[in-house]
């Protein structure tokens, strides 16, 4: 389920904001979420599609970093025991 949402974030650029919020909601509302997912959920708060808004703060990042971060987490989840994928 988590990997499915992460894959959707990668594929659906137009729906990224909505999908990120959905992912974050799942992670924050599941007290069994692993640290890897909690860290990604936090980091995604700094994703900003709009270049002008990104220019306002160096903490904001765009699509390239988002895709890198999400892909890394997917790879780490694939390598981890199944119980950690909640």
N, CA, C and O atoms as CSV, one atom per row, in Angstrom:
chain,resi,resn,atom,element,x,y,z
A,1,UNK,N,N,0.819,-1.191,0.000
A,1,UNK,CA,C,0.000,0.000,0.000
A,1,UNK,C,C,0.872,1.268,0.000
A,1,UNK,O,O,0.658,2.170,-0.809
A,2,UNK,N,N,1.846,1.329,0.904
A,2,UNK,CA,C,2.732,2.490,0.952
A,2,UNK,C,C,3.524,2.598,-0.338
A,2,UNK,O,O,3.643,3.683,-0.907
A,3,UNK,N,N,4.066,1.483,-0.801
A,3,UNK,CA,C,4.858,1.501,-2.034
A,3,UNK,C,C,3.975,1.915,-3.210
A,3,UNK,O,O,4.447,2.597,-4.120
A,4,UNK,N,N,2.721,1.520,-3.206
A,4,UNK,CA,C,1.796,1.919,-4.272
A,4,UNK,C,C,1.624,3.443,-4.307
A,4,UNK,O,O,1.658,4.052,-5.376
A,5,UNK,N,N,1.441,4.042,-3.147
A,5,UNK,CA,C,1.273,5.501,-3.092
A,5,UNK,C,C,2.563,6.195,-3.525
A,5,UNK,O,O,2.523,7.190,-4.248
A,6,UNK,N,N,3.699,5.672,-3.084
A,6,UNK,CA,C,4.978,6.264,-3.481
A,6,UNK,C,C,5.168,6.183,-4.994
A,6,UNK,O,O,5.649,7.134,-5.611
A,7,UNK,N,N,4.796,5.063,-5.588
A,7,UNK,CA,C,4.881,4.924,-7.047
A,7,UNK,C,C,3.936,5.902,-7.746
A,7,UNK,O,O,4.279,6.461,-8.788
A,8,UNK,N,N,2.761,6.107,-7.180
A,8,UNK,CA,C,1.821,7.072,-7.753
A,8,UNK,C,C,2.391,8.487,-7.701
A,8,UNK,O,O,2.218,9.270,-8.634
A,9,UNK,N,N,3.075,8.808,-6.596
A,9,UNK,CA,C,3.708,10.123,-6.480
A,9,UNK,C,C,4.707,10.319,-7.614
A,9,UNK,O,O,4.795,11.405,-8.188
A,10,UNK,N,N,5.453,9.280,-7.934
A,10,UNK,CA,C,6.427,9.368,-9.021
A,10,UNK,C,C,5.757,9.539,-10.380
A,10,UNK,O,O,6.250,10.279,-11.231
A,11,UNK,N,N,4.643,8.861,-10.581
A,11,UNK,CA,C,4.015,8.819,-11.901
A,11,UNK,C,C,3.052,9.975,-12.166
A,11,UNK,O,O,2.933,10.418,-13.308
A,12,UNK,N,N,2.373,10.466,-11.150
A,12,UNK,CA,C,1.319,11.459,-11.339
A,12,UNK,C,C,1.781,12.842,-10.887
A,12,UNK,O,O,1.479,13.270,-9.774
A,13,UNK,N,N,2.508,13.532,-11.746
A,13,UNK,CA,C,3.050,14.847,-11.379
A,13,UNK,C,C,1.951,15.839,-11.028
A,13,UNK,O,O,2.128,16.666,-10.133
A,14,UNK,N,N,0.834,15.770,-11.710
A,14,UNK,CA,C,-0.265,16.691,-11.443
A,14,UNK,C,C,-0.944,16.440,-10.110
A,14,UNK,O,O,-1.521,17.356,-9.523
A,15,UNK,N,N,-0.881,15.211,-9.627
A,15,UNK,CA,C,-1.543,14.856,-8.372
A,15,UNK,C,C,-0.589,14.699,-7.202
A,15,UNK,O,O,-0.962,14.166,-6.157
A,16,UNK,N,N,0.621,15.155,-7.374
A,16,UNK,CA,C,1.636,14.939,-6.338
A,16,UNK,C,C,1.263,15.535,-4.990
A,16,UNK,O,O,1.403,14.870,-3.963
A,17,UNK,N,N,0.799,16.754,-4.976
A,17,UNK,CA,C,0.455,17.397,-3.694
A,17,UNK,C,C,-0.583,16.575,-2.935
A,17,UNK,O,O,-0.445,16.339,-1.735
A,18,UNK,N,N,-1.616,16.144,-3.641
A,18,UNK,CA,C,-2.684,15.337,-3.017
A,18,UNK,C,C,-2.135,14.004,-2.529
A,18,UNK,O,O,-2.437,13.574,-1.416
A,19,UNK,N,N,-1.324,13.345,-3.368
A,19,UNK,CA,C,-0.769,12.044,-3.008
A,19,UNK,C,C,0.207,12.147,-1.840
A,19,UNK,O,O,0.260,11.259,-0.989
A,20,UNK,N,N,0.970,13.222,-1.802
A,20,UNK,CA,C,1.884,13.444,-0.684
A,20,UNK,C,C,1.092,13.583,0.607
A,20,UNK,O,O,1.459,12.998,1.626
A,21,UNK,N,N,0.021,14.343,0.574
A,21,UNK,CA,C,-0.820,14.519,1.770
A,21,UNK,C,C,-1.426,13.176,2.204
A,21,UNK,O,O,-1.521,12.888,3.396
A,22,UNK,N,N,-1.829,12.367,1.230
A,22,UNK,CA,C,-2.379,11.048,1.538
A,22,UNK,C,C,-1.312,10.175,2.196
A,22,UNK,O,O,-1.569,9.529,3.212
A,23,UNK,N,N,-0.122,10.162,1.616
A,23,UNK,CA,C,0.991,9.392,2.180
A,23,UNK,C,C,1.298,9.861,3.602
A,23,UNK,O,O,1.434,9.044,4.513
A,24,UNK,N,N,1.408,11.175,3.789
A,24,UNK,CA,C,1.716,11.715,5.110
A,24,UNK,C,C,0.636,11.348,6.123
A,24,UNK,O,O,0.943,11.018,7.269
A,25,UNK,N,N,-0.597,11.403,5.714
A,25,UNK,CA,C,-1.702,11.061,6.616
A,25,UNK,C,C,-1.594,9.607,7.074
A,25,UNK,O,O,-1.785,9.306,8.253
A,26,UNK,N,N,-1.294,8.722,6.152
A,26,UNK,CA,C,-1.142,7.304,6.499
A,26,UNK,C,C,-0.004,7.119,7.484
A,26,UNK,O,O,-0.147,6.413,8.483
A,27,UNK,N,N,1.121,7.750,7.203
A,27,UNK,CA,C,2.301,7.597,8.064
A,27,UNK,C,C,2.054,8.194,9.445
A,27,UNK,O,O,2.330,7.553,10.459
A,28,UNK,N,N,1.535,9.418,9.485
A,28,UNK,CA,C,1.351,10.077,10.781
A,28,UNK,C,C,0.264,9.420,11.625
A,28,UNK,O,O,0.305,9.499,12.853
A,29,UNK,N,N,-0.701,8.776,10.988
A,29,UNK,CA,C,-1.787,8.145,11.733
A,29,UNK,C,C,-1.532,6.679,12.059
A,29,UNK,O,O,-2.388,6.010,12.636
A,30,UNK,N,N,-0.361,6.183,11.691
A,30,UNK,CA,C,-0.004,4.799,11.998
A,30,UNK,C,C,1.199,4.819,12.927
A,30,UNK,O,O,2.324,5.072,12.497
A,31,UNK,N,N,0.954,4.550,14.200
A,31,UNK,CA,C,2.050,4.614,15.167
A,31,UNK,C,C,3.075,3.501,14.972
A,31,UNK,O,O,4.092,3.471,15.665
A,32,UNK,N,N,2.819,2.591,14.039
A,32,UNK,CA,C,3.781,1.528,13.749
A,32,UNK,C,C,4.635,1.848,12.519
A,32,UNK,O,O,5.427,1.012,12.084
A,33,UNK,N,N,4.483,3.037,11.961
A,33,UNK,CA,C,5.283,3.431,10.808
A,33,UNK,C,C,6.756,3.459,11.189
A,33,UNK,O,O,7.124,3.917,12.271
A,34,UNK,N,N,7.580,2.969,10.296
A,34,UNK,CA,C,9.013,2.941,10.570
A,34,UNK,C,C,9.617,4.327,10.382
A,34,UNK,O,O,9.041,5.191,9.720
A,35,UNK,N,N,10.770,4.515,10.969
A,35,UNK,CA,C,11.446,5.812,10.930
A,35,UNK,C,C,11.701,6.281,9.503
A,35,UNK,O,O,11.581,7.471,9.211
A,36,UNK,N,N,12.047,5.371,8.628
A,36,UNK,CA,C,12.299,5.710,7.222
A,36,UNK,C,C,11.094,6.432,6.607
A,36,UNK,O,O,11.252,7.438,5.916
A,37,UNK,N,N,9.910,5.919,6.862
A,37,UNK,CA,C,8.694,6.526,6.316
A,37,UNK,C,C,8.367,7.844,7.013
A,37,UNK,O,O,7.927,8.796,6.369
A,38,UNK,N,N,8.582,7.900,8.322
A,38,UNK,CA,C,8.342,9.154,9.041
A,38,UNK,C,C,9.282,10.251,8.553
A,38,UNK,O,O,8.877,11.403,8.403
A,39,UNK,N,N,10.536,9.887,8.305
A,39,UNK,CA,C,11.504,10.869,7.795
A,39,UNK,C,C,11.093,11.383,6.417
A,39,UNK,O,O,11.161,12.582,6.148
A,40,UNK,N,N,10.668,10.468,5.549
A,40,UNK,CA,C,10.229,10.888,4.216
A,40,UNK,C,C,8.992,11.780,4.314
A,40,UNK,O,O,8.904,12.800,3.631
A,41,UNK,N,N,8.047,11.399,5.155
A,41,UNK,CA,C,6.826,12.204,5.321
A,41,UNK,C,C,7.189,13.620,5.761
A,41,UNK,O,O,6.609,14.591,5.274
A,42,UNK,N,N,8.134,13.738,6.668
A,42,UNK,CA,C,8.571,15.065,7.105
A,42,UNK,C,C,9.248,15.809,5.961
A,42,UNK,O,O,8.928,16.968,5.698
A,43,UNK,N,N,10.183,15.151,5.282
A,43,UNK,CA,C,10.925,15.786,4.187
A,43,UNK,C,C,9.997,16.273,3.070
A,43,UNK,O,O,10.270,17.287,2.428
A,44,UNK,N,N,8.911,15.551,2.847
A,44,UNK,CA,C,7.993,15.938,1.776
A,44,UNK,C,C,7.276,17.263,2.061
A,44,UNK,O,O,6.690,17.860,1.158
A,45,UNK,N,N,7.323,17.715,3.306
A,45,UNK,CA,C,6.771,19.040,3.621
A,45,UNK,C,C,7.522,20.145,2.880
A,45,UNK,O,O,6.992,21.242,2.702
A,46,UNK,N,N,8.730,19.869,2.454
A,46,UNK,CA,C,9.565,20.872,1.806
A,46,UNK,C,C,9.553,20.767,0.277
A,46,UNK,O,O,10.275,21.495,-0.404
A,47,UNK,N,N,8.736,19.865,-0.253
A,47,UNK,CA,C,8.583,19.766,-1.700
A,47,UNK,C,C,7.682,20.901,-2.168
A,47,UNK,O,O,6.626,21.153,-1.587
A,48,UNK,N,N,8.110,21.575,-3.215
A,48,UNK,CA,C,7.313,22.657,-3.786
A,48,UNK,C,C,7.453,22.633,-5.301
A,48,UNK,O,O,8.553,22.761,-5.838
A,49,UNK,N,N,6.318,22.465,-5.985
A,49,UNK,CA,C,6.326,22.419,-7.451
A,49,UNK,C,C,6.646,23.768,-8.067
A,49,UNK,O,O,7.318,23.839,-9.096
A,50,UNK,N,N,6.175,24.828,-7.453
A,50,UNK,CA,C,6.290,26.172,-8.013
A,50,UNK,C,C,7.701,26.736,-7.787
A,50,UNK,O,O,8.139,26.903,-6.649
A,51,UNK,N,N,8.396,27.022,-8.883
A,51,UNK,CA,C,9.758,27.547,-8.825
A,51,UNK,C,C,9.844,28.866,-8.066
A,51,UNK,O,O,10.797,29.096,-7.322
A,52,UNK,N,N,8.860,29.723,-8.252
A,52,UNK,CA,C,8.881,31.020,-7.575
A,52,UNK,C,C,8.794,30.857,-6.062
A,52,UNK,O,O,9.485,31.551,-5.317
A,53,UNK,N,N,7.958,29.953,-5.620
A,53,UNK,CA,C,7.841,29.706,-4.183
A,53,UNK,C,C,9.116,29.041,-3.660
A,53,UNK,O,O,9.587,29.357,-2.567
A,54,UNK,N,N,9.670,28.115,-4.452
A,54,UNK,CA,C,10.923,27.461,-4.059
A,54,UNK,C,C,12.040,28.472,-3.857
A,54,UNK,O,O,12.899,28.287,-2.995
A,55,UNK,N,N,12.033,29.516,-4.628
A,55,UNK,CA,C,13.082,30.538,-4.537
A,55,UNK,C,C,13.023,31.316,-3.219
A,55,UNK,O,O,13.995,31.973,-2.846
A,56,UNK,N,N,11.909,31.246,-2.525
A,56,UNK,CA,C,11.737,31.985,-1.270
A,56,UNK,C,C,12.521,31.385,-0.111
A,56,UNK,O,O,12.839,32.084,0.851
A,57,UNK,N,N,12.834,30.106,-0.194
A,57,UNK,CA,C,13.512,29.444,0.923
A,57,UNK,C,C,14.375,28.308,0.385
A,57,UNK,O,O,13.908,27.496,-0.414
A,58,UNK,N,N,15.612,28.249,0.815
A,58,UNK,CA,C,16.527,27.213,0.318
A,58,UNK,C,C,16.125,25.811,0.779
A,58,UNK,O,O,16.613,24.822,0.231
A,59,UNK,N,N,15.256,25.712,1.763
A,59,UNK,CA,C,14.805,24.400,2.238
A,59,UNK,C,C,13.850,23.728,1.254
A,59,UNK,O,O,13.713,22.505,1.262
A,60,UNK,N,N,13.196,24.511,0.414
A,60,UNK,CA,C,12.268,23.945,-0.562
A,60,UNK,C,C,13.033,23.271,-1.694
A,60,UNK,O,O,14.121,23.700,-2.077
A,61,UNK,N,N,12.443,22.220,-2.210
A,61,UNK,CA,C,13.044,21.532,-3.353
A,61,UNK,C,C,11.967,21.142,-4.347
A,61,UNK,O,O,10.775,21.182,-4.040
A,62,UNK,N,N,12.404,20.760,-5.553
A,62,UNK,CA,C,11.480,20.461,-6.641
A,62,UNK,C,C,11.383,18.993,-6.993
A,62,UNK,O,O,11.698,18.114,-6.191
A,63,UNK,N,N,10.938,18.751,-8.219
A,63,UNK,CA,C,10.640,17.395,-8.687
A,63,UNK,C,C,11.839,16.461,-8.682
A,63,UNK,O,O,11.712,15.289,-8.328
A,64,UNK,N,N,12.993,16.967,-9.069
A,64,UNK,CA,C,14.163,16.092,-9.182
A,64,UNK,C,C,14.520,15.466,-7.829
A,64,UNK,O,O,14.737,14.259,-7.730
A,65,UNK,N,N,14.576,16.292,-6.809
A,65,UNK,CA,C,14.912,15.756,-5.486
A,65,UNK,C,C,13.780,14.879,-4.954
A,65,UNK,O,O,14.037,13.839,-4.348
A,66,UNK,N,N,12.541,15.286,-5.172
A,66,UNK,CA,C,11.406,14.472,-4.723
A,66,UNK,C,C,11.511,13.069,-5.311
A,66,UNK,O,O,11.378,12.077,-4.595
A,67,UNK,N,N,11.749,12.994,-6.611
A,67,UNK,CA,C,11.830,11.699,-7.275
A,67,UNK,C,C,12.996,10.872,-6.729
A,67,UNK,O,O,12.867,9.662,-6.542
A,68,UNK,N,N,14.112,11.515,-6.480
A,68,UNK,CA,C,15.262,10.814,-5.910
A,68,UNK,C,C,14.916,10.258,-4.529
A,68,UNK,O,O,15.145,9.079,-4.258
A,69,UNK,N,N,14.367,11.102,-3.659
A,69,UNK,CA,C,14.033,10.695,-2.288
A,69,UNK,C,C,13.032,9.542,-2.273
A,69,UNK,O,O,13.204,8.573,-1.534
A,70,UNK,N,N,11.995,9.652,-3.086
A,70,UNK,CA,C,10.962,8.618,-3.113
A,70,UNK,C,C,11.528,7.304,-3.659
A,70,UNK,O,O,11.247,6.235,-3.118
A,71,UNK,N,N,12.313,7.383,-4.716
A,71,UNK,CA,C,12.916,6.166,-5.279
A,71,UNK,C,C,13.834,5.480,-4.274
A,71,UNK,O,O,13.847,4.253,-4.174
A,72,UNK,N,N,14.594,6.270,-3.536
A,72,UNK,CA,C,15.489,5.694,-2.523
A,72,UNK,C,C,14.704,4.957,-1.451
A,72,UNK,O,O,15.091,3.865,-1.036
A,73,UNK,N,N,13.610,5.545,-1.003
A,73,UNK,CA,C,12.793,4.906,0.028
A,73,UNK,C,C,12.164,3.624,-0.514
A,73,UNK,O,O,12.116,2.615,0.189
A,74,UNK,N,N,11.685,3.653,-1.751
A,74,UNK,CA,C,11.106,2.441,-2.348
A,74,UNK,C,C,12.148,1.331,-2.382
A,74,UNK,O,O,11.850,0.189,-2.031
A,75,UNK,N,N,13.360,1.654,-2.800
A,75,UNK,CA,C,14.430,0.649,-2.859
A,75,UNK,C,C,14.744,0.097,-1.472
A,75,UNK,O,O,14.915,-1.112,-1.311
A,76,UNK,N,N,14.820,0.962,-0.485
A,76,UNK,CA,C,15.106,0.510,0.877
A,76,UNK,C,C,13.966,-0.351,1.418
A,76,UNK,O,O,14.214,-1.326,2.128
A,77,UNK,N,N,12.741,-0.009,1.095
A,77,UNK,CA,C,11.599,-0.822,1.539
A,77,UNK,C,C,11.626,-2.201,0.897
A,77,UNK,O,O,11.298,-3.196,1.544
A,78,UNK,N,N,12.014,-2.264,-0.365
A,78,UNK,CA,C,12.093,-3.556,-1.056
A,78,UNK,C,C,13.121,-4.466,-0.406
A,78,UNK,O,O,12.966,-5.687,-0.418
A,79,UNK,N,N,14.165,-3.883,0.159
A,79,UNK,CA,C,15.239,-4.655,0.781
A,79,UNK,C,C,14.956,-4.996,2.235
A,79,UNK,O,O,15.618,-5.856,2.816
A,80,UNK,N,N,13.971,-4.320,2.825
A,80,UNK,CA,C,13.692,-4.530,4.244
A,80,UNK,C,C,12.691,-5.662,4.443
A,80,UNK,O,O,11.967,-6.036,3.520
A,81,UNK,N,N,12.659,-6.204,5.664
A,81,UNK,CA,C,11.659,-7.238,5.948
A,81,UNK,C,C,10.250,-6.711,5.735
A,81,UNK,O,O,9.986,-5.529,5.954
A,82,UNK,N,N,9.354,-7.572,5.313
A,82,UNK,CA,C,7.988,-7.173,4.968
A,82,UNK,C,C,7.267,-6.465,6.111
A,82,UNK,O,O,6.447,-5.581,5.861
A,83,UNK,N,N,7.549,-6.827,7.339
A,83,UNK,CA,C,6.852,-6.219,8.482
A,83,UNK,C,C,7.142,-4.727,8.596
A,83,UNK,O,O,6.385,-4.002,9.242
A,84,UNK,N,N,8.220,-4.257,7.982
A,84,UNK,CA,C,8.577,-2.841,8.068
A,84,UNK,C,C,7.884,-1.990,7.025
A,84,UNK,O,O,8.140,-0.787,6.974
A,85,UNK,N,N,7.037,-2.537,6.207
A,85,UNK,CA,C,6.421,-1.798,5.100
A,85,UNK,C,C,5.110,-1.135,5.453
A,85,UNK,O,O,4.427,-0.635,4.558
A,86,UNK,N,N,4.735,-1.108,6.694
A,86,UNK,CA,C,3.456,-0.517,7.110
A,86,UNK,C,C,3.414,0.955,6.882
A,86,UNK,O,O,2.407,1.597,7.180
